[in-house]
Amino acid sequence: MMQIVRRFAHVLILVLTLVVGAAAAAVLVSQTSWFKNWLRGYIVREANLYLNGTLSIERLGGNLFFGVEMENIGVSLN
């Protein structure tokens, strides 16, 4: 019985470590310029599907958790 409890504790610790590591990696990646540029492109692509026109965003900046800054936003209607 004790061996099962120990095994379960090891598995639980491993899973928690992996979850915390994945969350830390996501936080770090989301602050890179590569991710912000990808997010800018994603926002523009998705918005253009729903707009009767074109959205453009030159640059995304700031911290994605506490405030996003967008520079040179343009909307041209068809």
Secondary structure, 3 states (H helix, E strand, C coil): CHHHHHHHHHHHHHHHHHHHHHHHHHHHHHCCHHHHHHHHHHHHHHHHHHCCEEEEEEEEEEECCCEEEEEEEEEEEC
